[in-house]
Amino acid sequence: DEFEMYSAQGPFLSDPVQILSPTKLSFFVSTKNKADRSSTDIAFVSLADFNIILSIRQYALLMAIASSTTDCFSRDADDDTLSMEEALTDKETDRIKKLGEALAKNDDDASGVELVMSRHSSSIGQSSHGTKNKKFKERVFKMKSTLPNTNITVINDLQGVDEALFKITISSFLNNTEVCFKVNKTDTIFHSHTYLLINADYFDAHSKRWERLLLKPWELDFKAVRGQKKNTARKAATVDIESHACELSFSEQFIISLKSASAMWSVYSGANNKALALIEEMGSFAEGNTRFLKSRASFAARALTTTLPYGLSNRSGLPVTYVTTDYTSVVNDSSTGFFHFPRSSGEGVGGYRLYGQYAKEKKTISIIIADQQISFKHIDDEVVKGKRVHQLGDGLYIFTEVKKTGKALILYISSFMDIYNHTSLDFYTSMMINNDVSDLGTNLGDKSFSQHSRFHRRDMRRIFGV
């Protein structure tokens, strides 16, 4: 049958995100009994590819749900214990004593009848059920499974980041296993054979593209056998792993991404553990409110998982309006606004997280400044282009640059530039706009060539006379 898996928010399941794409599975089970041997055949076949997207944020949410569920059960158990420990009244004690005496009297009167009935029932049960309660000397389980392609993508979406880490593809998966259980557990024998191919890619956060982690498919062949050795009654287990060459290729950016994800998870876990430790230190004050306080602590820690992976930093001196596919906002001077793009649609209820060259929709953004519009067809492609200049008319210019920061991809808009003087001479610098000369100051030189002067941003209203 076809099934899928996705996560959503709130009672109306808003903003769904696909975890497992819709897929079809076939599962067969059959059992045959013959003499002292029981044989069960299990077959698992997938008729479509598995596409699984796992994120650290979803893992953190799952851990929080599991912790809350455990706390609920433990709280209910404590309440039951306390209620049982409450003292009974004299009236309740007398009532229980009378019930006990009445039951004891009934047991004595009906003991003979019960003995006859129990024997009769036992004989009927043995004759009617037949082989149902029969203990077989051998129980054999045969399992076969076939999967075409399984794609597993791991994503880091903690602390405002939204970028893929790596992707593993398992193809041509075949497994054939047979296990024979006997009365004596030490006589159990089995044999298993598994074959698969593994492909892997990693996501380069700097170039925003997928790169090969395995240069060619890694072929693996597993064989495990346990049986009787020749010329002896002892059993022996043998494991044989046949592995072809595993050729890896990765850049330092992959190591940086893994290290960054590990550090973010450490921060999240540390915040959650510290909040719980503070609750325990509260002692009697927290008694009776532990579940509520732990819920608030988990909520505070989950605030670190907020995902707004894109931003616009305005250092131009003028307000900037940015427009995306479904969002419009204004960012004032000397401030930064964060946003995200809608996810790609596909099969299933939720949206898909697609990155790099596999993204179906371009992440287009337009900025409006001084009544002039500047558009970027795909903001991810701007990372490698460096700083660019745009003419606004009437001799006005602004600079834009897209850079990857620790948490987000930021579009910087500025009206200044850096001038580095690596000579021993001092330079007097000025800017001419519309035949007007604006004095910028002196760029001091340094004979050691180890220092530089920097002209900071000037308000566009003052420099350009806007």
N, C-alpha and C positions, 0 to 999 in steps of 0.2 A: 504494500500500500504506500501512498505518497504522504510524506510528512515534511515539516520544516521547523526551524527554531529561530526565534527572534526575541529581542528585548524591547520594552517600551516603558513609558513613564505615565504615572497617574492612573486613575480609574478608567479613563477613556482611551488608554493605550496610545498616547500621543508620541510622536517622534520615534517610530519603530526603527530598530537597527537590526539587520539580518545577521544571524550567527551561523546558521546552517541553511543553505539554499534548498529549495524543494527537491526531494529525491525520492526514488522508488526502491523498495527493498522487498525481497522474497525470503521467507523463513519457513523451512520445512522440518518437521519432526515426525519420526515414525519409530515404533517399537515392535519387536518380534520376540516371542518367548518360545523356546524349544527345549524340552527336557530340563536340564539344570543350567541352561544358558539363556541369558536375556541380552538382547542386542538393540541398541538405540541409535538411529541414524539422524544426524543434525546437519542441515545444509543451509548456508547463508550466502545469498547472492544479491548483488546490487545491480540494478538495471540502469543506473545513471551515476554520474560522477558525484563525489562528495566535495563540497566547497565549504570549508569551515573557517570562520574568521574569529579569532580569539584576541581579546584585548585585556590589558592589565586592569583597566577600570572595571570591566565586567567581573573579573576575578575578585577584585576588592569588594564589589557589591555582593557577590556570592558568599564570600567569607563573612560579611556583615550579616547577611540573612541567616546563615548557619549559626552564627554566634547568638543572634536574637532568638532563634528557635530553641537553641539549647538552654538559654536563660529562662525562656517561658516554661519549658518542661521542668527544669530544676526548681523554679518558683512554685509550680503547682505541686511538686512532690513535697516541698517544705511545708506548704499550706496543709496538705493531707496529714503530714506527720504531726503538725501542731494540733490539728483538730482531733486526732486520735489520742493525743496526750491529755486532752481536757478531761477532768474528773466527771464520772457519772453521778447522777443524783441517786438517792436511796430508792425512789420509785422505779427508776430505770434498772437498778441492780436487782430488785425483787422480781421484776418482769422477766429479765433474762434468766434468772435462776429457775422460775416456774417453767419457762419454755424448755430449758435443758432437762428438767425432770420428766416432762411430758414426752419428749423425744426419746429419752432412755427407755421409758415404759413401752412405747410403740415398737422400739427395736427388739425388745425381749419377746413380744407377742408374735412378731412376724419373722423371727430369725429362721424358723424351720422352713417356712414357705420360701423365703428368699434363697435359702441354700438349694432347694430343689429347682427353683426357677433359674438360678445362676448356672447350675450344671446343664439344665436343658438348653438354655440359651447358648452355652458354650458349644454343645454338640451341633446345634443348628448352624451356628456361625462357621464351624469348621467344614461342614458339609456343603454349605451354600457358596462360600467364597472360593473354595477350591484353591487354585493356584495364586489367588490374590495375595495371601499372606505367606506364600511359599518363599523360602530363602534359597536363592540361586547360588550355585557354586561359582558362577562367573557372570559378571556384568560388563558388557562391552559397549563403549561409546565411540562412534565414528563421526567425526566432524569434518566438514568441507566448507570452505569459504572462498569466494571469488569477488574481488573488487577491481573495477576498471581503473579509475583514477581518484586519488584522495588528495585534495589541496588544502593545506593548513597554513593560514597566514596569521602571524603574531604581530600585534599592534601595541605601541606605547601611547596611551592617551591620558597620562597622569599630569597634573599641574599645568594644564593648558596646552600640552603638546598633543599633536595628532599626526603621528607618522608611523609608517610600517617599520618593522625591524627585519624580519626575514620571512621567507615562504618555503615550505617543504612540500614536494609533490611525490606521492608514492603511487607508482603505476605497476600494472601487471602483478598485482598481489594474489598469490595462490597459496592455500594452506590445506594440507590433508593430514589429519591426526586421528590415531586410533589408540584407545586406552582400554586395557583389560584389567578390571578389579576382581581379585579372588578373595576367598574367605580369609586367607592369611594375607594381611596387607603387605608383608614383605615379598610376596610372590607377584605383586602387580607388575605388569609389563606394558610398554607403550612404544610407539614410533610416530614421529612427526616430521613433516617436510614442509618448509616454507620458502617461497621464492618471491623476490620483489626487486623493483628498480627505484632508486631515490634520486630526485633532482632537487636542487636548492638554489634560491636566489636571495640576495640581501638588498635592502633599500638604501641607497646613498642619499642621506639627508641633505647633502650640499648641492648635488646636481639634480635632486628630485627625480631620480630614475632608478629602475631596477637593474642590478648588475648580477652577473653569474657568480654564485658561490662555489658550485660544483661545475667544473668545466665540461664534464660529460657525465651521463647517468652512472650512478654507483650501483653495481649489480651485487646482490647478496643472495646466498643460498644456505639455509639452515637445515641441518638434519640432526635429530635427537632420537636415540634408540635405547631402550632398556629391555634386556632379555637374558636368557640363560647362556652362559659361556659353554664352549665345547669342552667335553670331558670333565665337567664339574657341575655340581648342582647350584653353585652360586650365581647370583644375578649381577649383571654389570651394566652400567649406563655409559653411553658414548655420545658425545656432542661434536658435530663436525660443522664448521663454519667456512664456507668458501666465499672469499671476498675478492673482487677485482680491484684494480687500482682506484684509489680515491684522490682525485686531483682537485685541490682547493685553490681558490683565488679570491682575495679580499683586500680592501684598502683599510687605512687607519680609521676612516670614517665609520666603518662597521664596528670596530672596537669601541670607538667613542660613543656610538649609539647604544651599544649594550651596556657600557659603563654608566651612561646617563640614565637609562631605564632602571638599572640596579640601584643607583643613588636615589632616584625618585621614590622607588618602592621602599627603600630604607627610611626616607623621610616620612612617608605615609604610615608605615608600621610603627615608627618611633612616636609619631603624634598620637596614634591610637593607643599604644601601650602606656604612654605617659598619662593620657587622660584617664585610663582605667586605674592606673596606680594612684592617681590623686583621689579617685573615688574610694579606693580601699583605705586610704589614709584618713578619709573623713569619718570612718568608724561608725559610731552610733547615729550620727547625723544622717548617714546614707541608708540606715536600716529602714527597710520598707519601701525605699525609693530606688533601690539598686538598678532594677530593670530600666526605669525611666532615665536615670543618670547615665547608664551605659549606652542607651539609645542616643542620648544627646552627645555623648562622647564620640560615638561612631559617626553621627551626623557631622560633627565638627571636623573629624578626620577626613570624611568623604568630601569635604569642601575642597580638599587638595586635588580632587580628581576632575574639577571643572575644566571643560574643554572648549577653548576659544582660540584656535590655532593660528589665526591671522590678525594682523593689527595695522593701524595707520598712525604714524607719529608725525605730527604737524609742527614744524619749526620754521614756518615760512613768514610769520607775522600777520597772516590773514586767515580767516576761517576757511576750512576746506570741507566740501560735501563729497561723500563717496557713495557710489551706487553699485550694488551687486545684483544678482539675479532676482532676489526677493527681499532686499533690504536697502534702506536709504538712511543715512545719518550724517550729522555735522560734527566735525572735530575742530574745536577752537585752537587758537595758537598756544603753543607750549603744553599740549596735552596729547594723549594717545587713546585711540578707540580700538576695541577688539571686536572681532566678528568671525563668522564661519560661513562656508558655502554649503548649499543643500547637497545631500548625498545623491548618488546616481540611483536611478530606478532600475528594476530588473524583475526577474521572477521571484515571487514571494511577496509577503506583506511589507517587510522592512526595506529601508534603503541600504545600498551597498557602499562599503568603503573601498574605493578604488584609488590607486596611487600611481604616480609616474606616468609612463607611456601607456598604461592600461586604463587610465581614466577616460571614461566615455565623454564627459562633458568638460569643456574648458572653464577654468575659473576666471571669468571675466570681471574686471572692475574698472569703473570710470570715476575720475575725480574732477570736481568743478571748483575752480579757483579764479577769482577776478573775472567772472563771466566767461571763462574759457574752459573747455572740456578736454581732458587727456584720458585716453583709454588704453588699457592693457589687456590684450587678448587672452593671455594665460599667465597669471601672476607667478606661477611656479617657474616659468621659463625666464623670468626676469632676474633670477638669482645670479646667473652666470654673466649677465650683461654689464654689471657694475653701475657706476653713477652715470646718469644721462641728464642732458639739459633740454628744457622745453621753453619755447618762446611764447609769451603770452600776448605779444603785441605792444606797440608803443615803447619798444626797447626794454620790456620787462621779461625777466627770465627766472625760472625756478629749476631746482635740481631734484631728481628723484633717484632713489636707490632701494633695492629690495635685498634685505639681509636676513639670514637665519640667526636668530638669537637663541638663548637657552630654552625658551618656552614657546616661541611662535615665530612665524615668518612676518617680518615687519616691513611695510612700505614707508620709507622715510622721505618726507617732503621738506626741503629747506631752501633758503634764499642766501646761502653763504657757501663759501668754498675755503679750503685750507691752502695756504701758501707756505711752503717750506723753503727756507734759505739755508743751503748747505755750503755757503761760501763764507769767506772772512769779511765780506763787504756788507754794508748796510744799504737797504733799498727803500726809497720813498715810493709808496704805492698809492695810487688814486684810481677812481673809476669814472668814466665819462658816459653819461646817459642823457640823450636828447640835448647834446651840446653843453650840458652842465657837468662840472667836475666835482666829484665827491671825494673828499680826503679820507683815506683809510688808515693812514699812519705810516710808521716806519717799521720795516721788517729787519730786525737786527741780525747780523751775521755772527758767527762764532768760529774762531780759528780751530777749535777742537773738532768741529763738524759733528758734534754729538748732541747738539741741542737745536731746536727750531722754534720759531715764533708762529703763532696762530692768530688769524683774524677771526674773531667770533662773529656770529650772526648779527646783522643790523636789521632793525625793523624796516620792512619793505615800505611802510608808509613814509619813513624818513629818508631812506636812500633813494627810492624811486619816485618820491613825491606823489604817491597814490592818495 
